[in-house]
Each structure stands twice: as structure tokens, then as C-alpha cells.
Amino acid sequence: MGTGTSQGVPVIGCRCKVCTSDDPRDRRLRTSAMIETRGVRLVIDAGPDFRYQMLRSGVRHLDAILLTHEHKDHIGGLDDVRAFNFVDYPPTIHRVPIYASPRTAACVRKDFDYAFAQDKYRGVPEIELREVVGEEPFCVGDVRVIPIQGGHSERFSVMGFRVGALAYLTDFKTIADGEVDKLRGVCVLVVNALRFGAHDSHFNVDEALELIRRVEPRAAYLTHMSHEIGLHAVTSSLLPSHVRLAYDQMQIMINDSI
């Protein structure tokens, strides 16, 4: 749905070669992904571009939203879940389940307090907030989701998700060995890589490639990329053959037998 960092690409006012590129793969909305499996549709993160991402993909129904952490580029669009509350005629309220860590859930309750008020005004988003505690897997319908814990920085934690043969991690800077073990056997690993240079709260390209080497997926895709990642066409040629730069609206089909 989106593969860009918090500012998106192009960055407002920037005239670098990436931000002025004509290649649509160099235009990146804020990071988000949609998973469809076994009749269930999940979206990971709902940042400021959530409304446009849903319209662009023609989505009319969501079974759940999974939140990685509380930063605004990942939760800023949650008000627009109200569009999914009233999609039938005659109108029937469909509450949207949102799964989040206790810390992220607390931030959602604070930032969108009007959605949780006892005396709500008409039209507020109808949210069913469900806390993901610790390392316990949870199910959305018949789909089992395994949370993957990581460090965004010394101050913030972040949560990735494994769904069958797919694992999706964004905004990771550190990951413990035990969490890496949960990724063993995935066919596809999606992982953040902000840029080539070091950063204090995100994997750079080398750190992402090191995790990919440890997990050994059949294919890996880099996401949450800034304009400093370089042109898609150029940077792609520098990566191992099984590693690719993700791009907005990319679709990945997985024969999931796990």
C-alpha cells in the first residue's frame, strides 16, 4: 500500500533526483501493507495516506488493522476507518478491530479519544481496540498472526507480524535472537531499510541484508525507504538476486502451505 518513510517520497520541497524522478516506483506513500488470505483481509498500519491507499486499491471491507507502533506515520489515518463502519444500505455498523500493543493502544485512545467517549457524537469511527500482550499469537478469523517484537530505538518498541509464510517488519532497529527464530521458514520477508547510511532508529540497507541472511527466506523485499535509498532502477541492481526494493501497489503472491 505504501513503501515510504515518515515524510513519504517525494519529500515536500526536495528537488533531488529521486524526488523528481518520473519512475512511479520512486513515488512512495507512507508505509502500509494489505494481506489477503483464507478469506480474511488485514491491513498493517494506517498512516496519513490511509484514505488514499484504500481508495486507490478499491477496498470496501476490512477484517482488521494491525498496528506496528504509535508513530503518526503509522496511525495518523485511523479516523478514516469510519468509512468502513457504514458501507451497507440500510446502514449497519461494522466496527473495525484494531490490534496493537498496550502502549500503542494507549496512544490511540489518547489521540482519538472521541472514538472512545461514552457520549459519542454521530459519525465518529467505531473501533474495537484489542491489545496484543507479549508474544502470544492471535487469530483474525481463521488466520493466525504471530507478533514479532523489536526495538525501534532505546525509547520505543515496535511489533512486526508473521502470517503463514510471510513476515512483515517495519521500523526495526534491533531484534533479539529469539524473535529471529520466529521468522525461520518464511518464504517472503518484508523488512525496513531506510537508506544506505547508518540511522539511530531504523535498519539501513546493510542491517536489513544481515537479517535477511540470518532468516534465509526465498525472497525478501525492502520497505520504509527514504529518498536517500536512491533511484529504484539503480539501487535494485546493487542488491542480491533474491532481494528487491518494494514499491507502492506491488502485489506478491505466496503459495502458503505453512
PyRosetta script that sets phi, psi and omega in degrees:
from pyrosetta import init, pose_from_sequence

init()
pose = pose_from_sequence("MGTGTSQGVPVIGCRCKVCTSDDPRDRRLRTSAMIETRGVRLVIDAGPDFRYQMLRSGVRHLDAILLTHEHKDHIGGLDDVRAFNFVDYPPTIHRVPIYASPRTAACVRKDFDYAFAQDKYRGVPEIELREVVGEEPFCVGDVRVIPIQGGHSERFSVMGFRVGALAYLTDFKTIADGEVDKLRGVCVLVVNALRFGAHDSHFNVDEALELIRRVEPRAAYLTHMSHEIGLHAVTSSLLPSHVRLAYDQMQIMINDSI")
pose.set_psi(1, -36.0)
pose.set_omega(1, 178.1)
pose.set_phi(2, -160.5)
pose.set_psi(2, 145.7)
pose.set_omega(2, -175.3)
pose.set_phi(3, -131.1)
pose.set_psi(3, 13.1)
pose.set_omega(3, -175.9)
pose.set_phi(4, -97.5)
pose.set_psi(4, 165.6)
pose.set_omega(4, 176.6)
pose.set_phi(5, -79.8)
pose.set_psi(5, -167.8)
pose.set_omega(5, -170.8)
pose.set_phi(6, -62.2)
pose.set_psi(6, -29.2)
pose.set_omega(6, 178.6)
pose.set_phi(7, -87.9)
pose.set_psi(7, -11.6)
pose.set_omega(7, -173.6)
pose.set_phi(8, 70.7)
pose.set_psi(8, 172.5)
pose.set_omega(8, 175.9)
pose.set_phi(9, -135.1)
pose.set_psi(9, 124.2)
pose.set_omega(9, 7.1)
pose.set_phi(10, -72.8)
pose.set_psi(10, 154.0)
pose.set_omega(10, 174.2)
pose.set_phi(11, -82.0)
pose.set_psi(11, 139.0)
pose.set_omega(11, -179.9)
pose.set_phi(12, -53.2)
pose.set_psi(12, 125.5)
pose.set_omega(12, 175.0)
pose.set_phi(13, 81.9)
pose.set_psi(13, -8.3)
pose.set_omega(13, -176.5)
pose.set_phi(14, -82.1)
pose.set_psi(14, 140.3)
pose.set_omega(14, 179.6)
pose.set_phi(15, -119.2)
pose.set_psi(15, 25.5)
pose.set_omega(15, 178.7)
pose.set_phi(16, -70.7)
pose.set_psi(16, 170.1)
pose.set_omega(16, -175.1)
pose.set_phi(17, -65.6)
pose.set_psi(17, -26.1)
pose.set_omega(17, 178.0)
pose.set_phi(18, -78.1)
pose.set_psi(18, -46.0)
pose.set_omega(18, -177.4)
pose.set_phi(19, -68.3)
pose.set_psi(19, -20.3)
pose.set_omega(19, 178.5)
pose.set_phi(20, -105.9)
pose.set_psi(20, 9.3)
pose.set_omega(20, -178.1)
pose.set_phi(21, -67.0)
pose.set_psi(21, 145.6)
pose.set_omega(21, 174.4)
pose.set_phi(22, -88.5)
pose.set_psi(22, -7.3)
pose.set_omega(22, -179.7)
pose.set_phi(23, -75.2)
pose.set_psi(23, 118.8)
pose.set_omega(23, -179.1)
pose.set_phi(24, -59.8)
pose.set_psi(24, -22.3)
pose.set_omega(24, 178.7)
pose.set_phi(25, -70.6)
pose.set_psi(25, -13.5)
pose.set_omega(25, 177.1)
pose.set_phi(26, -93.5)
pose.set_psi(26, 5.4)
pose.set_omega(26, 177.6)
pose.set_phi(27, -107.6)
pose.set_psi(27, 115.8)
pose.set_omega(27, -168.0)
pose.set_phi(28, -127.1)
pose.set_psi(28, 118.5)
pose.set_omega(28, 170.1)
pose.set_phi(29, -76.3)
pose.set_psi(29, 170.0)
pose.set_omega(29, 179.3)
pose.set_phi(30, -60.7)
pose.set_psi(30, 147.6)
pose.set_omega(30, -167.3)
pose.set_phi(31, -63.4)
pose.set_psi(31, 130.8)
pose.set_omega(31, 176.1)
pose.set_phi(32, -164.0)
pose.set_psi(32, 158.7)
pose.set_omega(32, 177.9)
pose.set_phi(33, -145.8)
pose.set_psi(33, 153.7)
pose.set_omega(33, 176.0)
pose.set_phi(34, -122.5)
pose.set_psi(34, 134.4)
pose.set_omega(34, 178.8)
pose.set_phi(35, -118.5)
pose.set_psi(35, 129.7)
pose.set_omega(35, 175.5)
pose.set_phi(36, -122.1)
pose.set_psi(36, 120.3)
pose.set_omega(36, -179.4)
pose.set_phi(37, -157.2)
pose.set_psi(37, 137.7)
pose.set_omega(37, 175.0)
pose.set_phi(38, 53.3)
pose.set_psi(38, 38.2)
pose.set_omega(38, 177.0)
pose.set_phi(39, 77.2)
pose.set_psi(39, 9.6)
pose.set_omega(39, -179.2)
pose.set_phi(40, -115.4)
pose.set_psi(40, 137.3)
pose.set_omega(40, 177.8)
pose.set_phi(41, -117.5)
pose.set_psi(41, 120.0)
pose.set_omega(41, 179.3)
pose.set_phi(42, -116.6)
pose.set_psi(42, 144.3)
pose.set_omega(42, 171.0)
pose.set_phi(43, -119.3)
pose.set_psi(43, 133.2)
pose.set_omega(43, 176.1)
pose.set_phi(44, -99.8)
pose.set_psi(44, 114.7)
pose.set_omega(44, 178.5)
pose.set_phi(45, 73.0)
pose.set_psi(45, 145.3)
pose.set_omega(45, -178.0)
pose.set_phi(46, -137.6)
pose.set_psi(46, 79.1)
pose.set_omega(46, -177.9)
pose.set_phi(47, -82.9)
pose.set_psi(47, -165.1)
pose.set_omega(47, -175.7)
pose.set_phi(48, -62.2)
pose.set_psi(48, -19.3)
pose.set_omega(48, -179.6)
pose.set_phi(49, -95.7)
pose.set_psi(49, 8.1)
pose.set_omega(49, -173.7)
pose.set_phi(50, -55.1)
pose.set_psi(50, -46.7)
pose.set_omega(50, -177.7)
pose.set_phi(51, -58.5)
pose.set_psi(51, -49.9)
pose.set_omega(51, -178.3)
pose.set_phi(52, -66.1)
pose.set_psi(52, -37.2)
pose.set_omega(52, 178.4)
pose.set_phi(53, -61.6)
pose.set_psi(53, -41.1)
pose.set_omega(53, 178.3)
pose.set_phi(54, -67.6)
pose.set_psi(54, -42.2)
pose.set_omega(54, 178.7)
pose.set_phi(55, -65.4)
pose.set_psi(55, -42.8)
pose.set_omega(55, -177.5)
pose.set_phi(56, -62.0)
pose.set_psi(56, -33.8)
pose.set_omega(56, -178.1)
pose.set_phi(57, -95.8)
pose.set_psi(57, -2.6)
pose.set_omega(57, 177.5)
pose.set_phi(58, 68.9)
pose.set_psi(58, 29.9)
pose.set_omega(58, -177.4)
pose.set_phi(59, -76.7)
pose.set_psi(59, 130.9)
pose.set_omega(59, 178.4)
pose.set_phi(60, -119.0)
pose.set_psi(60, -9.0)
pose.set_omega(60, -177.4)
pose.set_phi(61, -147.1)
pose.set_psi(61, 136.0)
pose.set_omega(61, 173.5)
pose.set_phi(62, -126.1)
pose.set_psi(62, 139.7)
pose.set_omega(62, 174.7)
pose.set_phi(63, -91.3)
pose.set_psi(63, -26.9)
pose.set_omega(63, 177.9)
pose.set_phi(64, -172.3)
pose.set_psi(64, 158.2)
pose.set_omega(64, 170.3)
pose.set_phi(65, -117.9)
pose.set_psi(65, 132.5)
pose.set_omega(65, 176.9)
pose.set_phi(66, -107.3)
pose.set_psi(66, 126.9)
pose.set_omega(66, -178.5)
pose.set_phi(67, -104.4)
pose.set_psi(67, 132.0)
pose.set_omega(67, 179.9)
pose.set_phi(68, -80.9)
pose.set_psi(68, -37.9)
pose.set_omega(68, 178.5)
pose.set_phi(69, -171.0)
pose.set_psi(69, -177.6)
pose.set_omega(69, -165.6)
pose.set_phi(70, -95.5)
pose.set_psi(70, 3.2)
pose.set_omega(70, -178.3)
pose.set_phi(71, -67.3)
pose.set_psi(71, 149.6)
pose.set_omega(71, -168.6)
pose.set_phi(72, -63.5)
pose.set_psi(72, -28.5)
pose.set_omega(72, 177.7)
pose.set_phi(73, -72.0)
pose.set_psi(73, -0.9)
pose.set_omega(73, 178.6)
pose.set_phi(74, -119.9)
pose.set_psi(74, -15.8)
pose.set_omega(74, 179.4)
pose.set_phi(75, -128.4)
pose.set_psi(75, -3.9)
pose.set_omega(75, -170.0)
pose.set_phi(76, -63.1)
pose.set_psi(76, -17.7)
pose.set_omega(76, -178.4)
pose.set_phi(77, -100.7)
pose.set_psi(77, 11.4)
pose.set_omega(77, -173.2)
pose.set_phi(78, -63.0)
pose.set_psi(78, -24.4)
pose.set_omega(78, 178.1)
pose.set_phi(79, -58.2)
pose.set_psi(79, -30.0)
pose.set_omega(79, -176.3)
pose.set_phi(80, -76.5)
pose.set_psi(80, -0.4)
pose.set_omega(80, 172.5)
pose.set_phi(81, -64.8)
pose.set_psi(81, -18.3)
pose.set_omega(81, 180.0)
pose.set_phi(82, -60.9)
pose.set_psi(82, -23.5)
pose.set_omega(82, 176.3)
pose.set_phi(83, -63.2)
pose.set_psi(83, -28.6)
pose.set_omega(83, 179.5)
pose.set_phi(84, -85.3)
pose.set_psi(84, -10.3)
pose.set_omega(84, 179.0)
pose.set_phi(85, -73.7)
pose.set_psi(85, -28.2)
pose.set_omega(85, -172.4)
pose.set_phi(86, -133.7)
pose.set_psi(86, 73.1)
pose.set_omega(86, -177.7)
pose.set_phi(87, -109.4)
pose.set_psi(87, 1.3)
pose.set_omega(87, -178.9)
pose.set_phi(88, -111.6)
pose.set_psi(88, 160.8)
pose.set_omega(88, 169.9)
pose.set_phi(89, -135.4)
pose.set_psi(89, 123.4)
pose.set_omega(89, 1.5)
pose.set_phi(90, -65.4)
pose.set_psi(90, 153.2)
pose.set_omega(90, -171.8)
pose.set_phi(91, -64.7)
pose.set_psi(91, 133.8)
pose.set_omega(91, 173.6)
pose.set_phi(92, -127.2)
pose.set_psi(92, 132.4)
pose.set_omega(92, -177.4)
pose.set_phi(93, -77.6)
pose.set_psi(93, 123.1)
pose.set_omega(93, 174.2)
pose.set_phi(94, -111.4)
pose.set_psi(94, 105.7)
pose.set_omega(94, 177.8)
pose.set_phi(95, -73.8)
pose.set_psi(95, 140.8)
pose.set_omega(95, -178.9)
pose.set_phi(96, -97.3)
pose.set_psi(96, 116.8)
pose.set_omega(96, 176.0)
pose.set_phi(97, -70.3)
pose.set_psi(97, 133.5)
pose.set_omega(97, 177.4)
pose.set_phi(98, -125.6)
pose.set_psi(98, 123.5)
pose.set_omega(98, -178.4)
pose.set_phi(99, -102.3)
pose.set_psi(99, 131.5)
pose.set_omega(99, -176.0)
pose.set_phi(100, -157.4)
pose.set_psi(100, 158.2)
pose.set_omega(100, 172.8)
pose.set_phi(101, -66.1)
pose.set_psi(101, 161.3)
pose.set_omega(101, 177.9)
pose.set_phi(102, -55.3)
pose.set_psi(102, -40.3)
pose.set_omega(102, -179.8)
pose.set_phi(103, -65.7)
pose.set_psi(103, -44.9)
pose.set_omega(103, 179.2)
pose.set_phi(104, -66.8)
pose.set_psi(104, -40.2)
pose.set_omega(104, 178.2)
pose.set_phi(105, -60.4)
pose.set_psi(105, -40.4)
pose.set_omega(105, 178.9)
pose.set_phi(106, -62.8)
pose.set_psi(106, -38.1)
pose.set_omega(106, 178.6)
pose.set_phi(107, -68.0)
pose.set_psi(107, -39.5)
pose.set_omega(107, 177.3)
pose.set_phi(108, -62.4)
pose.set_psi(108, -43.6)
pose.set_omega(108, 178.9)
pose.set_phi(109, -62.5)
pose.set_psi(109, -35.8)
pose.set_omega(109, -179.9)
pose.set_phi(110, -73.7)
pose.set_psi(110, -48.7)
pose.set_omega(110, -174.7)
pose.set_phi(111, -72.2)
pose.set_psi(111, -29.6)
pose.set_omega(111, -178.8)
pose.set_phi(112, -120.1)
pose.set_psi(112, 46.9)
pose.set_omega(112, -174.3)
pose.set_phi(113, -59.4)
pose.set_psi(113, -29.5)
pose.set_omega(113, 179.9)
pose.set_phi(114, -64.2)
pose.set_psi(114, -22.4)
pose.set_omega(114, 178.4)
pose.set_phi(115, -77.9)
pose.set_psi(115, -14.1)
pose.set_omega(115, -176.8)
pose.set_phi(116, -116.5)
pose.set_psi(116, 6.9)
pose.set_omega(116, -179.0)
pose.set_phi(117, -66.8)
pose.set_psi(117, 150.7)
pose.set_omega(117, 177.0)
pose.set_phi(118, -68.3)
pose.set_psi(118, -38.5)
pose.set_omega(118, 179.4)
pose.set_phi(119, -109.0)
pose.set_psi(119, 82.0)
pose.set_omega(119, -175.6)
pose.set_phi(120, -77.9)
pose.set_psi(120, 146.4)
pose.set_omega(120, 170.9)
pose.set_phi(121, -87.2)
pose.set_psi(121, 160.3)
pose.set_omega(121, -172.8)
pose.set_phi(122, -65.2)
pose.set_psi(122, 134.8)
pose.set_omega(122, 173.6)
pose.set_phi(123, 95.5)
pose.set_psi(123, 2.0)
pose.set_omega(123, 178.0)
pose.set_phi(124, -71.3)
pose.set_psi(124, 155.2)
pose.set_omega(124, 178.7)
pose.set_phi(125, -64.1)
pose.set_psi(125, 136.8)
pose.set_omega(125, 177.3)
pose.set_phi(126, -96.7)
pose.set_psi(126, 104.4)
pose.set_omega(126, -173.1)
pose.set_phi(127, -115.6)
pose.set_psi(127, 135.6)
pose.set_omega(127, 172.3)
pose.set_phi(128, -110.4)
pose.set_psi(128, 96.9)
pose.set_omega(128, -173.5)
pose.set_phi(129, -84.3)
pose.set_psi(129, 123.6)
pose.set_omega(129, -177.7)
pose.set_phi(130, -122.2)
pose.set_psi(130, 122.0)
pose.set_omega(130, -176.0)
pose.set_phi(131, -84.2)
pose.set_psi(131, 134.6)
pose.set_omega(131, 175.1)
pose.set_phi(132, -96.9)
pose.set_psi(132, 112.0)
pose.set_omega(132, -173.9)
pose.set_phi(133, -102.3)
pose.set_psi(133, 123.7)
pose.set_omega(133, 174.8)
pose.set_phi(134, 63.3)
pose.set_psi(134, -136.5)
pose.set_omega(134, -173.4)
pose.set_phi(135, -105.5)
pose.set_psi(135, 8.1)
pose.set_omega(135, -174.1)
pose.set_phi(136, -70.5)
pose.set_psi(136, 125.2)
pose.set_omega(136, 172.5)
pose.set_phi(137, -61.9)
pose.set_psi(137, 158.2)
pose.set_omega(137, 177.1)
pose.set_phi(138, -138.6)
pose.set_psi(138, 164.5)
pose.set_omega(138, -177.0)
pose.set_phi(139, -120.3)
pose.set_psi(139, 139.3)
pose.set_omega(139, 168.8)
pose.set_phi(140, -115.0)
pose.set_psi(140, 106.6)
pose.set_omega(140, -169.7)
pose.set_phi(141, 61.6)
pose.set_psi(141, -127.6)
pose.set_omega(141, 178.9)
pose.set_phi(142, -94.9)
pose.set_psi(142, 9.4)
pose.set_omega(142, -176.2)
pose.set_phi(143, -99.6)
pose.set_psi(143, 122.5)
pose.set_omega(143, 179.8)
pose.set_phi(144, -90.5)
pose.set_psi(144, 130.0)
pose.set_omega(144, -179.2)
pose.set_phi(145, -117.0)
pose.set_psi(145, 127.4)
pose.set_omega(145, 178.3)
pose.set_phi(146, -105.1)
pose.set_psi(146, 117.3)
pose.set_omega(146, 177.3)
pose.set_phi(147, -73.5)
pose.set_psi(147, 140.4)
pose.set_omega(147, 177.5)
pose.set_phi(148, -117.4)
pose.set_psi(148, 118.7)
pose.set_omega(148, -175.1)
pose.set_phi(149, -91.5)
pose.set_psi(149, 143.2)
pose.set_omega(149, 177.8)
pose.set_phi(150, -152.6)
pose.set_psi(150, 175.3)
pose.set_omega(150, 176.9)
pose.set_phi(151, -107.0)
pose.set_psi(151, 127.4)
pose.set_omega(151, 174.5)
pose.set_phi(152, -83.0)
pose.set_psi(152, -37.5)
pose.set_omega(152, 173.6)
pose.set_phi(153, -164.0)
pose.set_psi(153, -171.5)
pose.set_omega(153, 176.7)
pose.set_phi(154, -67.5)
pose.set_psi(154, -20.2)
pose.set_omega(154, -175.7)
pose.set_phi(155, -98.1)
pose.set_psi(155, -24.1)
pose.set_omega(155, -171.6)
pose.set_phi(156, -129.4)
pose.set_psi(156, 138.2)
pose.set_omega(156, 170.7)
pose.set_phi(157, -96.8)
pose.set_psi(157, 166.5)
pose.set_omega(157, -179.5)
pose.set_phi(158, -146.9)
pose.set_psi(158, 154.6)
pose.set_omega(158, -177.1)
pose.set_phi(159, -126.7)
pose.set_psi(159, 126.2)
pose.set_omega(159, 171.1)
pose.set_phi(160, -101.1)
pose.set_psi(160, -179.5)
pose.set_omega(160, -175.3)
pose.set_phi(161, -141.8)
pose.set_psi(161, 139.4)
pose.set_omega(161, 169.6)
pose.set_phi(162, -112.6)
pose.set_psi(162, 128.9)
pose.set_omega(162, 176.6)
pose.set_phi(163, -126.9)
pose.set_psi(163, 102.3)
pose.set_omega(163, -178.3)
pose.set_phi(164, 60.9)
pose.set_psi(164, -121.8)
pose.set_omega(164, -176.2)
pose.set_phi(165, -90.5)
pose.set_psi(165, 7.8)
pose.set_omega(165, 179.8)
pose.set_phi(166, -115.4)
pose.set_psi(166, 137.0)
pose.set_omega(166, 170.1)
pose.set_phi(167, -126.8)
pose.set_psi(167, 139.6)
pose.set_omega(167, -176.4)
pose.set_phi(168, -129.5)
pose.set_psi(168, 116.8)
pose.set_omega(168, 179.3)
pose.set_phi(169, -125.3)
pose.set_psi(169, 130.7)
pose.set_omega(169, 172.8)
pose.set_phi(170, -138.0)
pose.set_psi(170, 151.1)
pose.set_omega(170, 179.3)
pose.set_phi(171, 64.4)
pose.set_psi(171, 26.2)
pose.set_omega(171, 175.7)
pose.set_phi(172, -84.1)
pose.set_psi(172, 140.7)
pose.set_omega(172, 168.6)
pose.set_phi(173, -118.5)
pose.set_psi(173, -32.8)
pose.set_omega(173, 177.5)
pose.set_phi(174, -137.6)
pose.set_psi(174, 154.7)
pose.set_omega(174, 176.3)
pose.set_phi(175, -150.9)
pose.set_psi(175, 131.8)
pose.set_omega(175, -178.1)
pose.set_phi(176, -75.8)
pose.set_psi(176, 157.2)
pose.set_omega(176, -178.3)
pose.set_phi(177, -58.2)
pose.set_psi(177, -39.3)
pose.set_omega(177, -179.5)
pose.set_phi(178, -63.9)
pose.set_psi(178, -32.2)
pose.set_omega(178, 177.7)
pose.set_phi(179, -74.8)
pose.set_psi(179, -34.7)
pose.set_omega(179, 175.2)
pose.set_phi(180, -61.3)
pose.set_psi(180, -37.6)
pose.set_omega(180, 179.7)
pose.set_phi(181, -60.1)
pose.set_psi(181, -30.7)
pose.set_omega(181, 178.8)
pose.set_phi(182, -68.0)
pose.set_psi(182, -16.7)
pose.set_omega(182, -178.1)
pose.set_phi(183, -91.5)
pose.set_psi(183, -7.5)
pose.set_omega(183, -177.5)
pose.set_phi(184, -60.0)
pose.set_psi(184, 135.3)
pose.set_omega(184, 176.5)
pose.set_phi(185, 90.1)
pose.set_psi(185, -2.6)
pose.set_omega(185, 177.6)
pose.set_phi(186, -69.0)
pose.set_psi(186, 146.0)
pose.set_omega(186, 175.3)
pose.set_phi(187, -83.2)
pose.set_psi(187, -37.0)
pose.set_omega(187, -176.8)
pose.set_phi(188, -129.4)
pose.set_psi(188, 128.0)
pose.set_omega(188, 175.3)
pose.set_phi(189, -118.6)
pose.set_psi(189, 123.8)
pose.set_omega(189, 174.0)
pose.set_phi(190, -107.1)
pose.set_psi(190, 126.2)
pose.set_omega(190, -173.4)
pose.set_phi(191, -144.0)
pose.set_psi(191, 147.3)
pose.set_omega(191, -178.4)
pose.set_phi(192, -72.7)
pose.set_psi(192, 145.7)
pose.set_omega(192, 173.9)
pose.set_phi(193, -150.9)
pose.set_psi(193, 97.8)
pose.set_omega(193, -171.0)
pose.set_phi(194, -65.4)
pose.set_psi(194, -44.1)
pose.set_omega(194, -174.8)
pose.set_phi(195, -169.0)
pose.set_psi(195, -177.5)
pose.set_omega(195, 176.9)
pose.set_phi(196, -80.4)
pose.set_psi(196, -36.5)
pose.set_omega(196, 179.7)
pose.set_phi(197, -72.4)
pose.set_psi(197, 158.6)
pose.set_omega(197, -179.6)
pose.set_phi(198, -66.4)
pose.set_psi(198, 151.9)
pose.set_omega(198, 176.7)
pose.set_phi(199, -143.6)
pose.set_psi(199, 148.3)
pose.set_omega(199, -173.3)
pose.set_phi(200, -83.2)
pose.set_psi(200, -6.9)
pose.set_omega(200, -178.7)
pose.set_phi(201, -139.4)
pose.set_psi(201, 12.7)
pose.set_omega(201, 177.1)
pose.set_phi(202, -144.1)
pose.set_psi(202, 147.1)
pose.set_omega(202, 168.7)
pose.set_phi(203, -57.5)
pose.set_psi(203, 140.1)
pose.set_omega(203, 163.7)
pose.set_phi(204, -93.2)
pose.set_psi(204, -174.5)
pose.set_omega(204, -175.3)
pose.set_phi(205, -62.1)
pose.set_psi(205, -45.6)
pose.set_omega(205, -178.4)
pose.set_phi(206, -62.4)
pose.set_psi(206, -40.0)
pose.set_omega(206, 179.5)
pose.set_phi(207, -68.1)
pose.set_psi(207, -37.8)
pose.set_omega(207, 176.1)
pose.set_phi(208, -65.1)
pose.set_psi(208, -42.2)
pose.set_omega(208, 179.6)
pose.set_phi(209, -65.2)
pose.set_psi(209, -32.9)
pose.set_omega(209, 177.6)
pose.set_phi(210, -66.7)
pose.set_psi(210, -42.2)
pose.set_omega(210, 176.4)
pose.set_phi(211, -64.0)
pose.set_psi(211, -42.4)
pose.set_omega(211, 178.2)
pose.set_phi(212, -59.2)
pose.set_psi(212, -41.2)
pose.set_omega(212, 178.7)
pose.set_phi(213, -61.7)
pose.set_psi(213, -39.0)
pose.set_omega(213, -178.8)
pose.set_phi(214, -71.2)
pose.set_psi(214, -37.9)
pose.set_omega(214, -176.1)
pose.set_phi(215, -80.5)
pose.set_psi(215, -34.7)
pose.set_omega(215, 179.3)
pose.set_phi(216, 60.5)
pose.set_psi(216, 52.6)
pose.set_omega(216, 174.1)
pose.set_phi(217, -73.9)
pose.set_psi(217, 164.3)
pose.set_omega(217, 175.1)
pose.set_phi(218, -67.6)
pose.set_psi(218, -36.3)
pose.set_omega(218, 179.4)
pose.set_phi(219, -144.5)
pose.set_psi(219, 149.6)
pose.set_omega(219, 178.4)
pose.set_phi(220, -137.4)
pose.set_psi(220, 149.4)
pose.set_omega(220, -178.3)
pose.set_phi(221, -132.2)
pose.set_psi(221, 134.9)
pose.set_omega(221, 178.5)
pose.set_phi(222, -93.5)
pose.set_psi(222, 138.2)
pose.set_omega(222, -179.5)
pose.set_phi(223, -139.4)
pose.set_psi(223, -176.1)
pose.set_omega(223, -177.2)
pose.set_phi(224, 52.0)
pose.set_psi(224, 56.2)
pose.set_omega(224, -174.6)
pose.set_phi(225, -105.2)
pose.set_psi(225, 140.7)
pose.set_omega(225, 176.0)
pose.set_phi(226, -91.2)
pose.set_psi(226, 175.5)
pose.set_omega(226, 176.8)
pose.set_phi(227, -67.5)
pose.set_psi(227, -13.8)
pose.set_omega(227, 178.0)
pose.set_phi(228, -76.3)
pose.set_psi(228, -4.5)
pose.set_omega(228, 176.6)
pose.set_phi(229, -71.2)
pose.set_psi(229, -18.3)
pose.set_omega(229, -178.2)
pose.set_phi(230, 93.7)
pose.set_psi(230, 175.8)
pose.set_omega(230, 179.8)
pose.set_phi(231, -65.6)
pose.set_psi(231, 138.7)
pose.set_omega(231, -179.3)
pose.set_phi(232, -54.4)
pose.set_psi(232, -47.1)
pose.set_omega(232, -175.6)
pose.set_phi(233, -64.5)
pose.set_psi(233, -32.5)
pose.set_omega(233, -178.4)
pose.set_phi(234, -82.4)
pose.set_psi(234, -49.7)
pose.set_omega(234, -176.1)
pose.set_phi(235, -65.3)
pose.set_psi(235, -34.8)
pose.set_omega(235, 179.8)
pose.set_phi(236, -56.7)
pose.set_psi(236, -36.1)
pose.set_omega(236, -177.1)
pose.set_phi(237, -72.4)
pose.set_psi(237, -12.4)
pose.set_omega(237, -178.1)
pose.set_phi(238, -93.1)
pose.set_psi(238, -8.1)
pose.set_omega(238, -173.2)
pose.set_phi(239, -94.5)
pose.set_psi(239, 157.4)
pose.set_omega(239, 172.4)
pose.set_phi(240, -56.5)
pose.set_psi(240, 156.6)
pose.set_omega(240, -171.8)
pose.set_phi(241, -61.9)
pose.set_psi(241, -27.4)
pose.set_omega(241, -177.8)
pose.set_phi(242, -95.0)
pose.set_psi(242, 5.7)
pose.set_omega(242, 179.9)
pose.set_phi(243, -116.5)
pose.set_psi(243, 132.2)
pose.set_omega(243, -178.6)
pose.set_phi(244, -133.0)
pose.set_psi(244, 155.7)
pose.set_omega(244, 168.6)
pose.set_phi(245, -78.1)
pose.set_psi(245, 128.3)
pose.set_omega(245, 172.6)
pose.set_phi(246, -72.7)
pose.set_psi(246, 162.3)
pose.set_omega(246, 175.0)
pose.set_phi(247, -145.4)
pose.set_psi(247, 158.9)
pose.set_omega(247, -177.2)
pose.set_phi(248, -59.2)
pose.set_psi(248, 135.5)
pose.set_omega(248, -179.9)
pose.set_phi(249, 72.6)
pose.set_psi(249, 11.3)
pose.set_omega(249, 171.5)
pose.set_phi(250, -63.3)
pose.set_psi(250, 137.6)
pose.set_omega(250, 175.7)
pose.set_phi(251, -116.1)
pose.set_psi(251, 132.2)
pose.set_omega(251, -179.0)
pose.set_phi(252, -121.1)
pose.set_psi(252, 120.8)
pose.set_omega(252, 179.1)
pose.set_phi(253, -98.7)
pose.set_psi(253, 130.1)
pose.set_omega(253, -179.0)
pose.set_phi(254, -124.0)
pose.set_psi(254, 127.8)
pose.set_omega(254, 172.0)
pose.set_phi(255, -83.7)
pose.set_psi(255, 92.1)
pose.set_omega(255, -168.4)
pose.set_phi(256, -91.7)
pose.set_psi(256, 104.3)
pose.set_omega(256, 178.2)
pose.set_phi(257, -105.6)
pose.set_psi(257, 5.5)
pose.set_omega(257, -178.0)
pose.set_phi(258, -85.7)
pose.dump_pdb("model.pdb")
